[in-house]
Amino acid sequence: MDRLRWPVSEEIYRLSDVPVLSVRRRAKYLLLELPGGWIIIHLGMSGSLRILSEELPAEKHDHVDLVMSNGKVLRYTDPRRFGAWLWTKELEGHPALAHLGPEPLSDDFNGAYLQQRCAKKKTAIKPWLMDNKLVVGVGNIYASESLFSAGIHPDRLASSLSHEECERLVKVIKAVLLRSIEQGGTTLKDFLQSDGKPGYFAQELQVYGRKGEPCRTCGTPIIASKHAQRATFYCRQCQK
């Protein structure tokens, strides 16, 4: 137990024959409301949830079944085991949720907010966009794609962005995320939708994963570099 990233609450073993009152989402956390508290689920790098027949036997990487009264189970699969299932009586103040920034598609994430948070930030804009304290849900792929669409170089200091650039960047982040949602997400390796189908946004990627290929706008070869151990892709001609 001492080696676990999150201690397993004894309460979780008493969660039987109780209804799920609501299902919500905050950042990458799925929140299941039960009469006595909440289950917080994070899928990690490779986790997935599927609704299956209760009779279907669990396989090697299946770790949790929520058995429902209709003969179905909500089955959690996680080959790489980076995900988590947590139990809490109260969401407010929980360490997994306490310091999260606004949702990217909410009105709270706007140009004025981004400029205020960038004003004194002496770090590159790319890793700052991926920091959940600034905004949630903008991962490596979407940060690269959004910066390309906004014409902003990923190495630019966050504090150097003008008000107009912050407004433009927020606008394209929202547009990129909405387009990805329409396409069912971005399948590169493990990701699948809840129905087991892949996401198709990968077919529309402008820079991510396209090292050496011509920019779709100007023809300049796409450059790949590393920021904080994460791959970054950009066009040196289109992004300044």
Biotite code that builds the C-alpha atoms (Angstrom):
import biotite.structure as struc

atoms = struc.array([
    struc.Atom([0.000, 0.000, 0.000], chain_id="A", res_id=1, res_name="MET", atom_name="CA", element="C"),
    struc.Atom([2.882, 2.403, 0.767], chain_id="A", res_id=2, res_name="ASP", atom_name="CA", element="C"),
    struc.Atom([4.056, 2.177, -2.853], chain_id="A", res_id=3, res_name="ARG", atom_name="CA", element="C"),
    struc.Atom([0.722, 3.224, -4.352], chain_id="A", res_id=4, res_name="LEU", atom_name="CA", element="C"),
    struc.Atom([0.453, 6.649, -5.981], chain_id="A", res_id=5, res_name="ARG", atom_name="CA", element="C"),
    struc.Atom([-2.984, 7.038, -4.395], chain_id="A", res_id=6, res_name="TRP", atom_name="CA", element="C"),
    struc.Atom([-4.032, 5.123, -1.251], chain_id="A", res_id=7, res_name="PRO", atom_name="CA", element="C"),
    struc.Atom([-7.073, 2.858, -1.735], chain_id="A", res_id=8, res_name="VAL", atom_name="CA", element="C"),
    struc.Atom([-9.884, 3.997, 0.556], chain_id="A", res_id=9, res_name="SER", atom_name="CA", element="C"),
    struc.Atom([-11.603, 1.289, 2.580], chain_id="A", res_id=10, res_name="GLU", atom_name="CA", element="C"),
    struc.Atom([-14.891, 2.999, 1.646], chain_id="A", res_id=11, res_name="GLU", atom_name="CA", element="C"),
    struc.Atom([-14.601, 1.746, -1.917], chain_id="A", res_id=12, res_name="ILE", atom_name="CA", element="C"),
    struc.Atom([-15.199, -1.847, -0.805], chain_id="A", res_id=13, res_name="TYR", atom_name="CA", element="C"),
    struc.Atom([-18.612, -0.826, 0.535], chain_id="A", res_id=14, res_name="ARG", atom_name="CA", element="C"),
    struc.Atom([-19.836, 0.660, -2.748], chain_id="A", res_id=15, res_name="LEU", atom_name="CA", element="C"),
    struc.Atom([-22.360, -2.029, -3.615], chain_id="A", res_id=16, res_name="SER", atom_name="CA", element="C"),
    struc.Atom([-26.018, -1.710, -4.606], chain_id="A", res_id=17, res_name="ASP", atom_name="CA", element="C"),
    struc.Atom([-25.832, 2.090, -4.814], chain_id="A", res_id=18, res_name="VAL", atom_name="CA", element="C"),
    struc.Atom([-27.076, 4.262, -7.696], chain_id="A", res_id=19, res_name="PRO", atom_name="CA", element="C"),
    struc.Atom([-24.939, 6.585, -9.800], chain_id="A", res_id=20, res_name="VAL", atom_name="CA", element="C"),
    struc.Atom([-26.657, 9.947, -9.298], chain_id="A", res_id=21, res_name="LEU", atom_name="CA", element="C"),
    struc.Atom([-24.793, 11.932, -11.937], chain_id="A", res_id=22, res_name="SER", atom_name="CA", element="C"),
    struc.Atom([-21.806, 11.817, -14.269], chain_id="A", res_id=23, res_name="VAL", atom_name="CA", element="C"),
    struc.Atom([-19.663, 14.907, -14.754], chain_id="A", res_id=24, res_name="ARG", atom_name="CA", element="C"),
    struc.Atom([-16.268, 15.850, -16.141], chain_id="A", res_id=25, res_name="ARG", atom_name="CA", element="C"),
    struc.Atom([-13.561, 18.214, -14.906], chain_id="A", res_id=26, res_name="ARG", atom_name="CA", element="C"),
    struc.Atom([-10.458, 18.461, -17.069], chain_id="A", res_id=27, res_name="ALA", atom_name="CA", element="C"),
    struc.Atom([-9.428, 14.840, -17.780], chain_id="A", res_id=28, res_name="LYS", atom_name="CA", element="C"),
    struc.Atom([-11.257, 13.512, -14.732], chain_id="A", res_id=29, res_name="TYR", atom_name="CA", element="C"),
    struc.Atom([-14.584, 11.687, -14.974], chain_id="A", res_id=30, res_name="LEU", atom_name="CA", element="C"),
    struc.Atom([-16.675, 12.244, -11.840], chain_id="A", res_id=31, res_name="LEU", atom_name="CA", element="C"),
    struc.Atom([-19.304, 9.700, -10.772], chain_id="A", res_id=32, res_name="LEU", atom_name="CA", element="C"),
    struc.Atom([-21.604, 10.970, -8.026], chain_id="A", res_id=33, res_name="GLU", atom_name="CA", element="C"),
    struc.Atom([-22.833, 8.329, -5.562], chain_id="A", res_id=34, res_name="LEU", atom_name="CA", element="C"),
    struc.Atom([-25.039, 8.817, -2.475], chain_id="A", res_id=35, res_name="PRO", atom_name="CA", element="C"),
    struc.Atom([-22.034, 9.009, -0.113], chain_id="A", res_id=36, res_name="GLY", atom_name="CA", element="C"),
    struc.Atom([-19.386, 10.655, -2.261], chain_id="A", res_id=37, res_name="GLY", atom_name="CA", element="C"),
    struc.Atom([-17.611, 10.595, -5.600], chain_id="A", res_id=38, res_name="TRP", atom_name="CA", element="C"),
    struc.Atom([-15.520, 8.256, -7.731], chain_id="A", res_id=39, res_name="ILE", atom_name="CA", element="C"),
    struc.Atom([-12.850, 10.220, -9.596], chain_id="A", res_id=40, res_name="ILE", atom_name="CA", element="C"),
    struc.Atom([-11.527, 8.450, -12.704], chain_id="A", res_id=41, res_name="ILE", atom_name="CA", element="C"),
    struc.Atom([-8.469, 9.399, -14.755], chain_id="A", res_id=42, res_name="HIS", atom_name="CA", element="C"),
    struc.Atom([-7.750, 7.273, -17.831], chain_id="A", res_id=43, res_name="LEU", atom_name="CA", element="C"),
    struc.Atom([-4.020, 7.994, -17.864], chain_id="A", res_id=44, res_name="GLY", atom_name="CA", element="C"),
    struc.Atom([-2.134, 7.444, -21.121], chain_id="A", res_id=45, res_name="MET", atom_name="CA", element="C"),
    struc.Atom([-3.902, 4.330, -22.382], chain_id="A", res_id=46, res_name="SER", atom_name="CA", element="C"),
    struc.Atom([-7.041, 3.792, -20.299], chain_id="A", res_id=47, res_name="GLY", atom_name="CA", element="C"),
    struc.Atom([-10.522, 3.321, -21.745], chain_id="A", res_id=48, res_name="SER", atom_name="CA", element="C"),
    struc.Atom([-14.070, 2.698, -20.549], chain_id="A", res_id=49, res_name="LEU", atom_name="CA", element="C"),
    struc.Atom([-16.448, 0.426, -22.440], chain_id="A", res_id=50, res_name="ARG", atom_name="CA", element="C"),
    struc.Atom([-19.973, -0.801, -21.774], chain_id="A", res_id=51, res_name="ILE", atom_name="CA", element="C"),
    struc.Atom([-19.975, -4.579, -22.248], chain_id="A", res_id=52, res_name="LEU", atom_name="CA", element="C"),
    struc.Atom([-22.014, -7.637, -21.394], chain_id="A", res_id=53, res_name="SER", atom_name="CA", element="C"),
    struc.Atom([-21.448, -8.846, -17.839], chain_id="A", res_id=54, res_name="GLU", atom_name="CA", element="C"),
    struc.Atom([-20.835, -12.308, -19.292], chain_id="A", res_id=55, res_name="GLU", atom_name="CA", element="C"),
    struc.Atom([-17.792, -11.185, -21.290], chain_id="A", res_id=56, res_name="LEU", atom_name="CA", element="C"),
    struc.Atom([-14.737, -12.383, -19.314], chain_id="A", res_id=57, res_name="PRO", atom_name="CA", element="C"),
    struc.Atom([-12.110, -9.855, -18.264], chain_id="A", res_id=58, res_name="ALA", atom_name="CA", element="C"),
    struc.Atom([-8.821, -9.856, -20.169], chain_id="A", res_id=59, res_name="GLU", atom_name="CA", element="C"),
    struc.Atom([-5.240, -9.146, -19.111], chain_id="A", res_id=60, res_name="LYS", atom_name="CA", element="C"),
    struc.Atom([-5.439, -5.351, -18.947], chain_id="A", res_id=61, res_name="HIS", atom_name="CA", element="C"),
    struc.Atom([-9.009, -5.082, -17.601], chain_id="A", res_id=62, res_name="ASP", atom_name="CA", element="C"),
    struc.Atom([-8.831, -3.777, -14.036], chain_id="A", res_id=63, res_name="HIS", atom_name="CA", element="C"),
    struc.Atom([-12.257, -2.549, -12.868], chain_id="A", res_id=64, res_name="VAL", atom_name="CA", element="C"),
    struc.Atom([-15.870, -3.520, -13.602], chain_id="A", res_id=65, res_name="ASP", atom_name="CA", element="C"),
    struc.Atom([-18.813, -1.420, -12.477], chain_id="A", res_id=66, res_name="LEU", atom_name="CA", element="C"),
    struc.Atom([-21.618, -3.980, -12.628], chain_id="A", res_id=67, res_name="VAL", atom_name="CA", element="C"),
    struc.Atom([-24.989, -2.501, -13.549], chain_id="A", res_id=68, res_name="MET", atom_name="CA", element="C"),
    struc.Atom([-28.482, -3.826, -12.922], chain_id="A", res_id=69, res_name="SER", atom_name="CA", element="C"),
    struc.Atom([-29.189, -4.345, -16.642], chain_id="A", res_id=70, res_name="ASN", atom_name="CA", element="C"),
    struc.Atom([-26.627, -7.112, -17.155], chain_id="A", res_id=71, res_name="GLY", atom_name="CA", element="C"),
    struc.Atom([-23.972, -4.731, -18.458], chain_id="A", res_id=72, res_name="LYS", atom_name="CA", element="C"),
    struc.Atom([-20.659, -3.639, -16.979], chain_id="A", res_id=73, res_name="VAL", atom_name="CA", element="C"),
    struc.Atom([-18.678, -0.439, -17.346], chain_id="A", res_id=74, res_name="LEU", atom_name="CA", element="C"),
    struc.Atom([-15.219, -1.942, -17.827], chain_id="A", res_id=75, res_name="ARG", atom_name="CA", element="C"),
    struc.Atom([-11.999, -0.039, -17.279], chain_id="A", res_id=76, res_name="TYR", atom_name="CA", element="C"),
    struc.Atom([-9.006, -1.179, -19.345], chain_id="A", res_id=77, res_name="THR", atom_name="CA", element="C"),
    struc.Atom([-5.530, 0.297, -18.883], chain_id="A", res_id=78, res_name="ASP", atom_name="CA", element="C"),
    struc.Atom([-2.512, -1.482, -20.443], chain_id="A", res_id=79, res_name="PRO", atom_name="CA", element="C"),
    struc.Atom([0.057, 1.027, -19.155], chain_id="A", res_id=80, res_name="ARG", atom_name="CA", element="C"),
    struc.Atom([-1.522, 1.506, -15.707], chain_id="A", res_id=81, res_name="ARG", atom_name="CA", element="C"),
    struc.Atom([-1.091, 5.268, -15.522], chain_id="A", res_id=82, res_name="PHE", atom_name="CA", element="C"),
    struc.Atom([-4.774, 5.813, -14.760], chain_id="A", res_id=83, res_name="GLY", atom_name="CA", element="C"),
    struc.Atom([-6.471, 6.104, -11.385], chain_id="A", res_id=84, res_name="ALA", atom_name="CA", element="C"),
    struc.Atom([-9.760, 5.406, -9.598], chain_id="A", res_id=85, res_name="TRP", atom_name="CA", element="C"),
    struc.Atom([-10.141, 7.551, -6.490], chain_id="A", res_id=86, res_name="LEU", atom_name="CA", element="C"),
    struc.Atom([-12.841, 7.825, -3.834], chain_id="A", res_id=87, res_name="TRP", atom_name="CA", element="C"),
    struc.Atom([-13.696, 11.025, -1.977], chain_id="A", res_id=88, res_name="THR", atom_name="CA", element="C"),
    struc.Atom([-16.598, 12.238, 0.110], chain_id="A", res_id=89, res_name="LYS", atom_name="CA", element="C"),
    struc.Atom([-16.188, 15.823, -1.171], chain_id="A", res_id=90, res_name="GLU", atom_name="CA", element="C"),
    struc.Atom([-14.876, 17.121, -4.496], chain_id="A", res_id=91, res_name="LEU", atom_name="CA", element="C"),
    struc.Atom([-14.007, 20.563, -3.183], chain_id="A", res_id=92, res_name="GLU", atom_name="CA", element="C"),
    struc.Atom([-10.380, 20.748, -2.158], chain_id="A", res_id=93, res_name="GLY", atom_name="CA", element="C"),
    struc.Atom([-9.445, 17.318, -3.504], chain_id="A", res_id=94, res_name="HIS", atom_name="CA", element="C"),
    struc.Atom([-5.750, 17.474, -4.519], chain_id="A", res_id=95, res_name="PRO", atom_name="CA", element="C"),
    struc.Atom([-6.483, 16.138, -8.015], chain_id="A", res_id=96, res_name="ALA", atom_name="CA", element="C"),
    struc.Atom([-8.905, 18.991, -8.736], chain_id="A", res_id=97, res_name="LEU", atom_name="CA", element="C"),
    struc.Atom([-7.926, 21.872, -6.468], chain_id="A", res_id=98, res_name="ALA", atom_name="CA", element="C"),
    struc.Atom([-5.480, 23.736, -8.723], chain_id="A", res_id=99, res_name="HIS", atom_name="CA", element="C"),
    struc.Atom([-6.985, 23.260, -12.175], chain_id="A", res_id=100, res_name="LEU", atom_name="CA", element="C"),
    struc.Atom([-7.404, 26.182, -14.545], chain_id="A", res_id=101, res_name="GLY", atom_name="CA", element="C"),
    struc.Atom([-10.597, 26.940, -16.500], chain_id="A", res_id=102, res_name="PRO", atom_name="CA", element="C"),
    struc.Atom([-12.111, 24.644, -19.103], chain_id="A", res_id=103, res_name="GLU", atom_name="CA", element="C"),
    struc.Atom([-10.830, 25.654, -22.567], chain_id="A", res_id=104, res_name="PRO", atom_name="CA", element="C"),
    struc.Atom([-14.295, 25.888, -24.134], chain_id="A", res_id=105, res_name="LEU", atom_name="CA", element="C"),
    struc.Atom([-15.732, 27.961, -21.284], chain_id="A", res_id=106, res_name="SER", atom_name="CA", element="C"),
    struc.Atom([-16.184, 31.740, -21.283], chain_id="A", res_id=107, res_name="ASP", atom_name="CA", element="C"),
    struc.Atom([-13.682, 31.936, -18.410], chain_id="A", res_id=108, res_name="ASP", atom_name="CA", element="C"),
    struc.Atom([-10.920, 31.080, -20.868], chain_id="A", res_id=109, res_name="PHE", atom_name="CA", element="C"),
    struc.Atom([-10.637, 34.247, -22.937], chain_id="A", res_id=110, res_name="ASN", atom_name="CA", element="C"),
    struc.Atom([-8.027, 36.592, -24.351], chain_id="A", res_id=111, res_name="GLY", atom_name="CA", element="C"),
    struc.Atom([-7.978, 38.901, -21.344], chain_id="A", res_id=112, res_name="ALA", atom_name="CA", element="C"),
    struc.Atom([-7.478, 35.962, -18.976], chain_id="A", res_id=113, res_name="TYR", atom_name="CA", element="C"),
    struc.Atom([-4.668, 34.497, -21.098], chain_id="A", res_id=114, res_name="LEU", atom_name="CA", element="C"),
    struc.Atom([-2.875, 37.837, -21.371], chain_id="A", res_id=115, res_name="GLN", atom_name="CA", element="C"),
    struc.Atom([-3.119, 38.396, -17.611], chain_id="A", res_id=116, res_name="GLN", atom_name="CA", element="C"),
    struc.Atom([-1.690, 34.923, -16.879], chain_id="A", res_id=117, res_name="ARG", atom_name="CA", element="C"),
    struc.Atom([1.076, 35.345, -19.479], chain_id="A", res_id=118, res_name="CYS", atom_name="CA", element="C"),
    struc.Atom([2.099, 38.890, -18.538], chain_id="A", res_id=119, res_name="ALA", atom_name="CA", element="C"),
    struc.Atom([4.947, 37.983, -16.176], chain_id="A", res_id=120, res_name="LYS", atom_name="CA", element="C"),
    struc.Atom([5.564, 34.403, -17.287], chain_id="A", res_id=121, res_name="LYS", atom_name="CA", element="C"),
    struc.Atom([9.205, 33.968, -18.305], chain_id="A", res_id=122, res_name="LYS", atom_name="CA", element="C"),
    struc.Atom([8.728, 30.588, -19.941], chain_id="A", res_id=123, res_name="THR", atom_name="CA", element="C"),
    struc.Atom([7.978, 29.454, -23.477], chain_id="A", res_id=124, res_name="ALA", atom_name="CA", element="C"),
    struc.Atom([4.326, 29.631, -24.476], chain_id="A", res_id=125, res_name="ILE", atom_name="CA", element="C"),
    struc.Atom([4.107, 25.959, -25.556], chain_id="A", res_id=126, res_name="LYS", atom_name="CA", element="C"),
    struc.Atom([4.734, 24.317, -22.143], chain_id="A", res_id=127, res_name="PRO", atom_name="CA", element="C"),
    struc.Atom([2.716, 27.062, -20.437], chain_id="A", res_id=128, res_name="TRP", atom_name="CA", element="C"),
    struc.Atom([-0.318, 26.205, -22.582], chain_id="A", res_id=129, res_name="LEU", atom_name="CA", element="C"),
    struc.Atom([0.028, 22.583, -21.460], chain_id="A", res_id=130, res_name="MET", atom_name="CA", element="C"),
    struc.Atom([0.086, 23.508, -17.762], chain_id="A", res_id=131, res_name="ASP", atom_name="CA", element="C"),
    struc.Atom([-3.241, 22.575, -16.160], chain_id="A", res_id=132, res_name="ASN", atom_name="CA", element="C"),
    struc.Atom([-2.915, 25.519, -13.798], chain_id="A", res_id=133, res_name="LYS", atom_name="CA", element="C"),
    struc.Atom([-3.380, 27.836, -16.798], chain_id="A", res_id=134, res_name="LEU", atom_name="CA", element="C"),
    struc.Atom([-6.039, 25.918, -18.720], chain_id="A", res_id=135, res_name="VAL", atom_name="CA", element="C"),
    struc.Atom([-7.059, 22.273, -18.767], chain_id="A", res_id=136, res_name="VAL", atom_name="CA", element="C"),
    struc.Atom([-7.370, 20.006, -21.779], chain_id="A", res_id=137, res_name="GLY", atom_name="CA", element="C"),
    struc.Atom([-4.709, 21.516, -24.051], chain_id="A", res_id=138, res_name="VAL", atom_name="CA", element="C"),
    struc.Atom([-2.308, 18.605, -24.442], chain_id="A", res_id=139, res_name="GLY", atom_name="CA", element="C"),
    struc.Atom([0.777, 18.265, -26.600], chain_id="A", res_id=140, res_name="ASN", atom_name="CA", element="C"),
    struc.Atom([-1.011, 17.699, -29.896], chain_id="A", res_id=141, res_name="ILE", atom_name="CA", element="C"),
    struc.Atom([-3.493, 20.533, -29.472], chain_id="A", res_id=142, res_name="TYR", atom_name="CA", element="C"),
    struc.Atom([-0.887, 22.993, -28.181], chain_id="A", res_id=143, res_name="ALA", atom_name="CA", element="C"),
    struc.Atom([1.261, 22.382, -31.281], chain_id="A", res_id=144, res_name="SER", atom_name="CA", element="C"),
    struc.Atom([-1.696, 22.617, -33.646], chain_id="A", res_id=145, res_name="GLU", atom_name="CA", element="C"),
    struc.Atom([-3.126, 25.732, -31.989], chain_id="A", res_id=146, res_name="SER", atom_name="CA", element="C"),
    struc.Atom([0.175, 27.605, -32.003], chain_id="A", res_id=147, res_name="LEU", atom_name="CA", element="C"),
    struc.Atom([0.552, 26.826, -35.702], chain_id="A", res_id=148, res_name="PHE", atom_name="CA", element="C"),
    struc.Atom([-2.956, 28.061, -36.479], chain_id="A", res_id=149, res_name="SER", atom_name="CA", element="C"),
    struc.Atom([-2.295, 31.232, -34.469], chain_id="A", res_id=150, res_name="ALA", atom_name="CA", element="C"),
    struc.Atom([1.071, 31.819, -36.175], chain_id="A", res_id=151, res_name="GLY", atom_name="CA", element="C"),
    struc.Atom([2.955, 31.843, -32.859], chain_id="A", res_id=152, res_name="ILE", atom_name="CA", element="C"),
    struc.Atom([6.359, 30.178, -32.444], chain_id="A", res_id=153, res_name="HIS", atom_name="CA", element="C"),
    struc.Atom([6.362, 27.635, -29.580], chain_id="A", res_id=154, res_name="PRO", atom_name="CA", element="C"),
    struc.Atom([9.632, 29.072, -28.187], chain_id="A", res_id=155, res_name="ASP", atom_name="CA", element="C"),
    struc.Atom([8.180, 32.571, -27.737], chain_id="A", res_id=156, res_name="ARG", atom_name="CA", element="C"),
    struc.Atom([8.168, 33.776, -24.149], chain_id="A", res_id=157, res_name="LEU", atom_name="CA", element="C"),
    struc.Atom([4.614, 33.784, -22.835], chain_id="A", res_id=158, res_name="ALA", atom_name="CA", element="C"),
    struc.Atom([5.141, 37.339, -21.586], chain_id="A", res_id=159, res_name="SER", atom_name="CA", element="C"),
    struc.Atom([5.914, 38.537, -25.139], chain_id="A", res_id=160, res_name="SER", atom_name="CA", element="C"),
    struc.Atom([2.423, 37.800, -26.466], chain_id="A", res_id=161, res_name="LEU", atom_name="CA", element="C"),
    struc.Atom([0.341, 40.864, -27.290], chain_id="A", res_id=162, res_name="SER", atom_name="CA", element="C"),
    struc.Atom([-3.333, 41.258, -26.450], chain_id="A", res_id=163, res_name="HIS", atom_name="CA", element="C"),
    struc.Atom([-4.220, 40.565, -30.090], chain_id="A", res_id=164, res_name="GLU", atom_name="CA", element="C"),
    struc.Atom([-2.110, 37.399, -30.115], chain_id="A", res_id=165, res_name="GLU", atom_name="CA", element="C"),
    struc.Atom([-3.724, 36.168, -26.888], chain_id="A", res_id=166, res_name="CYS", atom_name="CA", element="C"),
    struc.Atom([-7.181, 36.778, -28.328], chain_id="A", res_id=167, res_name="GLU", atom_name="CA", element="C"),
    struc.Atom([-6.234, 34.943, -31.525], chain_id="A", res_id=168, res_name="ARG", atom_name="CA", element="C"),
    struc.Atom([-4.652, 32.039, -29.665], chain_id="A", res_id=169, res_name="LEU", atom_name="CA", element="C"),
    struc.Atom([-7.697, 31.501, -27.450], chain_id="A", res_id=170, res_name="VAL", atom_name="CA", element="C"),
    struc.Atom([-9.937, 31.590, -30.516], chain_id="A", res_id=171, res_name="LYS", atom_name="CA", element="C"),
    struc.Atom([-7.934, 28.946, -32.394], chain_id="A", res_id=172, res_name="VAL", atom_name="CA", element="C"),
    struc.Atom([-7.549, 26.703, -29.308], chain_id="A", res_id=173, res_name="ILE", atom_name="CA", element="C"),
    struc.Atom([-11.333, 26.568, -29.027], chain_id="A", res_id=174, res_name="LYS", atom_name="CA", element="C"),
    struc.Atom([-11.682, 25.941, -32.787], chain_id="A", res_id=175, res_name="ALA", atom_name="CA", element="C"),
    struc.Atom([-9.058, 23.160, -32.823], chain_id="A", res_id=176, res_name="VAL", atom_name="CA", element="C"),
    struc.Atom([-10.623, 21.404, -29.835], chain_id="A", res_id=177, res_name="LEU", atom_name="CA", element="C"),
    struc.Atom([-14.139, 21.639, -31.261], chain_id="A", res_id=178, res_name="LEU", atom_name="CA", element="C"),
    struc.Atom([-12.957, 20.257, -34.595], chain_id="A", res_id=179, res_name="ARG", atom_name="CA", element="C"),
    struc.Atom([-11.188, 17.383, -32.839], chain_id="A", res_id=180, res_name="SER", atom_name="CA", element="C"),
    struc.Atom([-14.347, 16.603, -30.869], chain_id="A", res_id=181, res_name="ILE", atom_name="CA", element="C"),
    struc.Atom([-16.312, 16.516, -34.128], chain_id="A", res_id=182, res_name="GLU", atom_name="CA", element="C"),
    struc.Atom([-13.785, 14.013, -35.507], chain_id="A", res_id=183, res_name="GLN", atom_name="CA", element="C"),
    struc.Atom([-13.919, 11.798, -32.409], chain_id="A", res_id=184, res_name="GLY", atom_name="CA", element="C"),
    struc.Atom([-10.481, 12.777, -31.087], chain_id="A", res_id=185, res_name="GLY", atom_name="CA", element="C"),
    struc.Atom([-6.978, 11.968, -32.288], chain_id="A", res_id=186, res_name="THR", atom_name="CA", element="C"),
    struc.Atom([-5.947, 8.323, -32.565], chain_id="A", res_id=187, res_name="THR", atom_name="CA", element="C"),
    struc.Atom([-2.173, 7.859, -32.791], chain_id="A", res_id=188, res_name="LEU", atom_name="CA", element="C"),
    struc.Atom([-1.573, 4.673, -30.750], chain_id="A", res_id=189, res_name="LYS", atom_name="CA", element="C"),
    struc.Atom([-3.923, 3.621, -27.971], chain_id="A", res_id=190, res_name="ASP", atom_name="CA", element="C"),
    struc.Atom([-6.815, 6.074, -28.078], chain_id="A", res_id=191, res_name="PHE", atom_name="CA", element="C"),
    struc.Atom([-10.266, 4.779, -28.974], chain_id="A", res_id=192, res_name="LEU", atom_name="CA", element="C"),
    struc.Atom([-13.701, 6.276, -28.498], chain_id="A", res_id=193, res_name="GLN", atom_name="CA", element="C"),
    struc.Atom([-16.145, 4.709, -26.047], chain_id="A", res_id=194, res_name="SER", atom_name="CA", element="C"),
    struc.Atom([-17.658, 2.702, -28.911], chain_id="A", res_id=195, res_name="ASP", atom_name="CA", element="C"),
    struc.Atom([-14.245, 1.221, -29.749], chain_id="A", res_id=196, res_name="GLY", atom_name="CA", element="C"),
    struc.Atom([-13.779, 3.310, -32.899], chain_id="A", res_id=197, res_name="LYS", atom_name="CA", element="C"),
    struc.Atom([-10.700, 5.489, -33.524], chain_id="A", res_id=198, res_name="PRO", atom_name="CA", element="C"),
    struc.Atom([-10.738, 9.278, -33.681], chain_id="A", res_id=199, res_name="GLY", atom_name="CA", element="C"),
    struc.Atom([-10.072, 10.831, -37.071], chain_id="A", res_id=200, res_name="TYR", atom_name="CA", element="C"),
    struc.Atom([-8.576, 14.237, -36.228], chain_id="A", res_id=201, res_name="PHE", atom_name="CA", element="C"),
    struc.Atom([-5.091, 12.812, -36.919], chain_id="A", res_id=202, res_name="ALA", atom_name="CA", element="C"),
    struc.Atom([-5.889, 13.101, -40.621], chain_id="A", res_id=203, res_name="GLN", atom_name="CA", element="C"),
    struc.Atom([-6.195, 16.890, -40.230], chain_id="A", res_id=204, res_name="GLU", atom_name="CA", element="C"),
    struc.Atom([-3.013, 17.550, -38.240], chain_id="A", res_id=205, res_name="LEU", atom_name="CA", element="C"),
    struc.Atom([-1.065, 20.458, -39.708], chain_id="A", res_id=206, res_name="GLN", atom_name="CA", element="C"),
    struc.Atom([2.258, 20.068, -37.885], chain_id="A", res_id=207, res_name="VAL", atom_name="CA", element="C"),
    struc.Atom([2.123, 17.421, -35.140], chain_id="A", res_id=208, res_name="TYR", atom_name="CA", element="C"),
    struc.Atom([3.954, 14.231, -36.145], chain_id="A", res_id=209, res_name="GLY", atom_name="CA", element="C"),
    struc.Atom([4.947, 15.699, -39.539], chain_id="A", res_id=210, res_name="ARG", atom_name="CA", element="C"),
    struc.Atom([8.687, 16.260, -39.030], chain_id="A", res_id=211, res_name="LYS", atom_name="CA", element="C"),
    struc.Atom([10.402, 16.971, -42.352], chain_id="A", res_id=212, res_name="GLY", atom_name="CA", element="C"),
    struc.Atom([7.161, 17.025, -44.308], chain_id="A", res_id=213, res_name="GLU", atom_name="CA", element="C"),
    struc.Atom([6.206, 20.218, -46.170], chain_id="A", res_id=214, res_name="PRO", atom_name="CA", element="C"),
    struc.Atom([4.056, 22.755, -44.363], chain_id="A", res_id=215, res_name="CYS", atom_name="CA", element="C"),
    struc.Atom([0.553, 22.610, -45.821], chain_id="A", res_id=216, res_name="ARG", atom_name="CA", element="C"),
    struc.Atom([0.537, 26.420, -45.976], chain_id="A", res_id=217, res_name="THR", atom_name="CA", element="C"),
    struc.Atom([3.975, 27.446, -47.273], chain_id="A", res_id=218, res_name="CYS", atom_name="CA", element="C"),
    struc.Atom([5.843, 24.236, -48.143], chain_id="A", res_id=219, res_name="GLY", atom_name="CA", element="C"),
    struc.Atom([8.658, 24.753, -45.619], chain_id="A", res_id=220, res_name="THR", atom_name="CA", element="C"),
    struc.Atom([9.716, 21.472, -43.928], chain_id="A", res_id=221, res_name="PRO", atom_name="CA", element="C"),
    struc.Atom([8.146, 21.003, -40.501], chain_id="A", res_id=222, res_name="ILE", atom_name="CA", element="C"),
    struc.Atom([10.652, 21.142, -37.633], chain_id="A", res_id=223, res_name="ILE", atom_name="CA", element="C"),
    struc.Atom([10.558, 18.881, -34.568], chain_id="A", res_id=224, res_name="ALA", atom_name="CA", element="C"),
    struc.Atom([12.172, 19.850, -31.277], chain_id="A", res_id=225, res_name="SER", atom_name="CA", element="C"),
    struc.Atom([11.776, 19.019, -27.592], chain_id="A", res_id=226, res_name="LYS", atom_name="CA", element="C"),
    struc.Atom([10.336, 21.176, -24.822], chain_id="A", res_id=227, res_name="HIS", atom_name="CA", element="C"),
    struc.Atom([10.318, 19.730, -21.303], chain_id="A", res_id=228, res_name="ALA", atom_name="CA", element="C"),
    struc.Atom([10.794, 16.233, -22.778], chain_id="A", res_id=229, res_name="GLN", atom_name="CA", element="C"),
    struc.Atom([7.757, 16.644, -25.040], chain_id="A", res_id=230, res_name="ARG", atom_name="CA", element="C"),
    struc.Atom([7.941, 16.683, -28.839], chain_id="A", res_id=231, res_name="ALA", atom_name="CA", element="C"),
    struc.Atom([7.060, 20.006, -30.450], chain_id="A", res_id=232, res_name="THR", atom_name="CA", element="C"),
    struc.Atom([6.324, 20.511, -34.129], chain_id="A", res_id=233, res_name="PHE", atom_name="CA", element="C"),
    struc.Atom([6.217, 23.857, -35.936], chain_id="A", res_id=234, res_name="TYR", atom_name="CA", element="C"),
    struc.Atom([6.851, 25.747, -39.173], chain_id="A", res_id=235, res_name="CYS", atom_name="CA", element="C"),
    struc.Atom([9.663, 28.288, -38.892], chain_id="A", res_id=236, res_name="ARG", atom_name="CA", element="C"),
    struc.Atom([8.167, 30.305, -41.755], chain_id="A", res_id=237, res_name="GLN", atom_name="CA", element="C"),
    struc.Atom([4.541, 30.511, -40.595], chain_id="A", res_id=238, res_name="CYS", atom_name="CA", element="C"),
    struc.Atom([5.183, 30.850, -36.854], chain_id="A", res_id=239, res_name="GLN", atom_name="CA", element="C"),
    struc.Atom([6.949, 33.913, -35.438], chain_id="A", res_id=240, res_name="LYS", atom_name="CA", element="C"),
])
